Amino acid sequence: MTFLISRALGDLNADVRGRMINAGIIIIDKHGRDNVSLLFPIFENYLNKKASAEEKYDLVREGVVIFTGALAKHLAKDDPKVHAVVEKLLDVLNTPSEAVQRAVSFCLSPLMQSKKDDAPALVSRLLDQLMNSEKFGERRGAAFGLAGVVKVREAAECAAGSMMSQLSAQGLKLVLPSILKGLEDKSLADKAKQCTTTRCYGILCSSTIVSMPSYYRAQTDGEPKDMIPYIGLLLPEVKKVLVDAIPEVRSGAARAIGSLIRGMGEENFPDLVPWMFDSLKTDNSNVERSGAAQGLSEVLSALGTGYFEHVLPDIIRNCSHQKASMRDGYLTLFKYLPRSLGVQFQNYLQQVLPATLDGLADENESVRDAALGADHVLVEHYATTSLPLLLPAVEDGIFNDNWRIRQSSVELLGDLLFNVHTTSPLSSSPFCNDDEGSSTEAHGCAIIEVLGRDKRNEILAALYMVRTDVNLSVRQAALHVWKTIVANTPKTLKEIMPVLMNTLISSLASSSSERWQVVARALGELVRKLGERVLPLIIPILSQVLKDPNAGRRQGVCIGLSEVMASAVKS
């Protein structure tokens, strides 16, 4: 590590420097846990050196910061060294080098889990530096620091809420105009952009807005008289922030609107719900429709299931409206409703699923993306509690005539299976062959335990078949899911062979020539994977189907037999 710091990190060739940093990270990942006490002093001594104007100094400092962050990951959450590392990183933020500050920001995020209790003070400290420091470099460093700790922005909201809850009615009269002025202040966004981290702006706006309901809850005791005079001033600004370009800002505004409706009642905001429904239909931008959908989901949650059940038929109807922008907006609403309604929303899945699945085949790309985003969220939230409802719908889509629905259904099937065995999707290496994946035997056992062996075999048979789909996107999606849930392809194929052959033969009854091609390719692939030892199993089954009175099936079998013979000769 001394060599890397003294020689390699200061190399003026960016490619060499990058490779040396990667080498250092690999060393730390493999040996850091056992050498924390040895390495930290080395890094700390360099970071304590007096800053220099030389370019080489900044390059080395950037690398040492990255090494420090990599080493800190080996510390326990309650290790006192975490505090020392965070303090050192915060000091380094004052280095007037954007590359160094960016490196610090990257390293701060994983350390924040150990600093949750100190988060409000930490955010306040960085905000103070961001707004009041006379040096541009220090302000930029504070912005990068805020971006690094953004995962604890809930703490910032709690701190702001705590302050708001202590305000009297007179205090509110003094504070609210400044808050509104801050929301209108474009220079704040400009400063954030100059510091290349608009997320800081998101923290400020969302924390400010979310804190407003805290004042109401603490001071009004169910009587909104103190807040009512300010609704006319507050609401237009909240609407602006709800359609802000920054996702964190929209999210904070949506939660704030939901809290205000829940606490003060819809009657004090008579135009709000109609405005959000209108914004859901706008042709202006996806951002505006997304913000409206997020806000509306919080409001519908606040107004209760009775109101939601009243408007749900119209929401579903508009998912197939002739205007693409309206289909997009209403489908996007289903991306946020599961998060706001929670377990209650699963009672409506049977009504909602047909609309979101139909959207997967929409001619408009934005609508398709909205539908797929909604379906991903539905699977994420209800894979375990509503599996009997979700799984058949996804299975049906795998063999849909529309390739887009097939592709999306395969991706959703992957999501379902990932959630079933409680793991996240694992990326397959681009250097893996078709049968090398990221699954383990434990994953397969977990799927069998939840689905049962018969259902698991049916799903894998369908998935293996669409690995040879006529559409490249479908093939790639199926192959990726296969590799992440199947640890040993030859072994698995032998286990599912009877079910797989039944699936292939059944598909020959289809009137689709594309389906026949898929079956033929799948049969050829089987022979190539398992060799000629599989022929005694395949040939008798196919020969039997040659006697079928259905000419289409006989034609399909002939295509399959020709592919089998060709593959057998090659192997």
Disulfide bonds with the S-S distance in Angstrom:
none
